[in-house]
Every structure is written in structure tokens, then in C-alpha cells.
Amino acid sequence: MTSSAPQPHPSDAGEALLDNPIYNSLGTGHKALAVVHGHARRFPADIGPLAGIPSQSEKSYNDLRSLTPSGSPVVLFLEDAPTPPPGWTLIRGGLLDQMVCVQPSSPRAPNGAEIRPLMPENVPAMIELARLTEPGPFQLRTIELGAFFGIFHGDGLMAMSGQRLSLPGFVEVSAVCTHPEARGRGYAPALMSRVMEHIRAQGKTPMLHSFSDNAPAIAVYRSLGFVFRRNFQLAVLRNDL
């Protein structure tokens, strides 16, 4: 299926905003959702733990602590390896690839698979699928970040994909996951393609983030037209104070 949507180029919309994507999403497309203290921004906890700071300064980390309850995690995408001050514990790190898609391909939905928009009443099933497959943080209000689509077998949600970060000119494809019983059927690329069509219908460019060592996933993303842009250091931090 070929999209007739505008064909934007990343440079048209200020590609530099992608160099701090969570922070800049919370200052632009998702500003209305942002919880802010000083130099730090984050999403509400019932949307997810993603947060942004302009730099790894002591001031930024102190402001971030004000937004992070004791014992709770927060997720950052950083330019360099995480160097938090005392009182933070690094729970998980890793190298991330940021990818953008300017010339997408559009695989068709597999035979017999109906792609449906996901609605608030589907949230319990979405949370259950996310907990089973671990595509990234997914909470009660994550659905508020953008459009989500899914494939069902009967009443069971077998696969989904949706939108997360939103910046001028760009929207992130996220929450890509398939139930173990339904893998290998082409559901993930078909759902991602539907999400990408939705993004491009708004005149925006799809982008995403993936662990750099997740070769199978990156191969799928490349087949859909995504290309590497840059790396980030993931920091999942717990506030111990």
C-alpha cells in the first residue's frame, strides 16, 4: 500500500531536536504532559519513566531527583556514559541506535490479520502484552502519547505498535511487540507500517530507538526504510534518597 502523504525530510523540521529527544519532546509535542522542575522534565509516572535533562550537570540531576520519588526508576537517553552523583543507582545501561525513516516501504498485513486501532478499553490487554514481551515501559496512560494499532486473535491481543515521543517534524514508533505464540507471521512490520502511515499523514517523519545489539529488530527496521542516525547511552536510574 503506497502512502500519498507528504514526503518530509528530517532537515525540514529541525533535526537537532533529535539529539535530546525525550527532553525536547517534553518541551514541544508533549509539553502539555510534562512534569517540570528546574532543568529536568519527565512524563507522569502513569505514562512512563522517560525523562530528560539538558546535560549531566549536578543541577540537572538534583532537579531530576525532585521529580523522582525515592526508590523509583527514571529513564534517560544520554550523549555520554551516565555519571550520576551519589544517591543514584544505575539499574540498566546500554547503547541505543536512533533511526529515522525518509523513504518507507509498506508491507501488507498478513493474510487473515486485521489491523485495528487500539482504544482506552484495550489498555489492560496492552499492558499484559507489554509485560509478557518487554518492548519498553508501558503504563495505564501510555496510550495518551499517540495512536496505537493492534492485531487480535479472537479477544486476545497478539501484537501491537504505537507512537511515543513527539517533536516538530518527528514522531517515534514504539511499543512494537508480538505475543510469543504469534511470532514469525509478519505482524510487527505490518503494524509498524500502519503507525508510520499515520505519522506521515501528519507530514512528519517516523523515527525510533533500539538497542544497538538487537540485530534481528534492526534488520526489520532497515527493511521498512529506517536508517541509522546516531547513538545514545541508555540510563535507567533509581533514586536512592
N, C-alpha and C positions, 0 to 999 in steps of 0.2 A: 504494500500500500504506500503510495507516494504522497507525501505531505505537500500541500500548496502554501504552507505558512512561509513567512519571510525567512530569509536565509541570513541571519545576523553573523557578524564576525566578532570575536571576542574583543578586538581593539575598539569596536564601536561603543562599548559601554564601560570603559574604564577598567581594563584588565588588572590593574594594580590592586584593586579591591580584593582580588582573589589571593593576594599574598598574606592576608589575615582574615580568612573567610568567615569564621564564627563571629569574631568581633565586629566585622563590617556588616554582616547580615543583621546583627542585633542593633546596628545603628542606621539601617536602611530598610530593607524589605520586611524585617521582623521587629522593627523598632517598637511597635505597639505591644509586643510580648516581652520586651527586655526588662530585666531586673537590673538596676544600675547602682553602683556605689563607687564614687570617685572614678578611677581609671578602669574599673572592672565591669564587665557585662556578662549576664548569663540568662539562660532560659529558666522559667519557673520549673521547680523540681518535678511537677507532674506532667511537664512536657519532656524534660530530659536533662541530663547533667552537662550539656555542652556550654562552655563559657569562653570568653575571650578577654585578653589583656593586650595593651599596645606594645608592651615589652616585658622582659623578665626582671623588672626593677623591684626593689623592696617595696616601694609604694604600690605597685600593681598587685603584688602578692598579698599585701596587707588588705587592700581593698577587696580582693577576691575572697579572702578569709571572711570578711564581713558578710558576704553573700552565701557562704558555705557553712551550714550547721556542723558542729563538732561531730566527727565520726562519719560524715557524709562525703561521697566522692564528687569530683568535678573533672570534666574532660577539656583539655586544651590541645590545639594544633599549634606547634611552636616552630619558629625559624631554626633554633638550635636545640641541642640536648637540654632537657629540663634541669634547672638549677634552683629549685625552691629553697627558701630559708628554713631553718628549724621549725618544726611543728607541722610539716607536711610529710606524708609518706607516698612515694611513687608506687602505686599498685600495679600499673602496667605501662610499658612503653612500646616503642616500635616505630618503624619507618613507614610513612604513608606516601602513596602516589596520588597526586592530584591530576585528574584527566579532564579534558574538555572535548566536546563533540561539535564540529562545524559542518561536517558532511555525513549525516547519519545514514545507516542502512535501516530497512524496515522489514524485519522478518514477520511472516504471517503467524497468527495464532495457530497452535497445533490443532489438528482435526478433533472436533468434539469439545474443544475448550472454549468456553465463553468468558471473555474478559468483562468484568463488571466493576463499576465504581464502588468503592467501599465507603460506607456511611457510619455515623456515630454508633448505630446499633451493632455494627460489626466489630467494634473495638475489643470486646472480650476475646473474640476469636483471633484478632490481630495480635493481641498481647500473648495469647497462648502459642501462636505460631512463632512469634519472635523469641519467646523463652525457649522453645524447642530448638530453634536454628541459630540463634545468636547473631543476627545481622548487624547489631548495634543497639544502643539504648532505645527502648520503646515503652512509653508510659500511657496513662489514661488520656492525656491531651495531646500526644504526639500528632494525632490526626489533624490538629489545627494548623500544622505547618504548611499544608498544601494538599493537592489531590493525591489520592491513593486508589490503586486498582488491584483486583484480585481474581483468582480462578478458584472455583468451588467444585468439589465432588459431592453432590447432594447438598447437605447442610454444612459440610466441612470445608474450611478454608485451606486450600492446598498450596497456594503461592500468592505472593503479593509484592508490590513495589510502589514507591511513592516519592514525595518531594520533602526536602528538609531545608537546607539553607537557601535564602533568597536575597540576592543582591541586584543592583541595577545591571540589567543585561544578562544575568545568570541565575539559574535555579539548579539546585543539587538533586540528583537522582539518588535515592537512598532506600533503606529497609527492603533490599532485594533478598528474598528468601523463599525456599521451596521445602515443603514437608518431605522428609526422607522417603516416604512411600511414593512420591510423585516426581522424584528427580530423574533426569535424563530424558524428559519429554519436551524440552524446549520452552518450558513455561517462563523461566527467568528472562531470556532475551525478548520474548513476546511482550511480557509485562513492561519491561524497561522501555521498549519501543513505544508502547502506548503512553507511558509517562513522558517520554521525550517529545512525542507529538503534541501533548498538552502544553509542554513548556514552549515549544517552538511556535505554537499557535498564539502565544503571547508576545512573539517577537524576541524571545530570549534564547540563550544558548545553554544546553544541558552541560552539567559538569558533575563530577563525583570524586569520592575519595576511597581508596582501597589500600589494604596492607600491601606493601611492596613485594612481599614474598608469596602472595596469593596468586600464583601463576595461572591456575585454571580460571579464576574470576577475571583476571586482567585479559586473558585471551578472549573471553566472552565480550568484555568491554571494547576491545580493539575491533572485534568483528562487527560491532554496532557503530563504529566510526569514532570512538574516543581515542585521543592521543595524549601522551604524557605531557604535562606542563611543568611540574616541579614536585619536590619532596617537602614533607613536614615531619617533625618529630611529634608523635602522639605522647601525651602525658595524662594518665589517669591518676589523679592525686586525691588523697584523703586528708581532710583537715583533722589533725590530732589535738587541737587546742579547744 
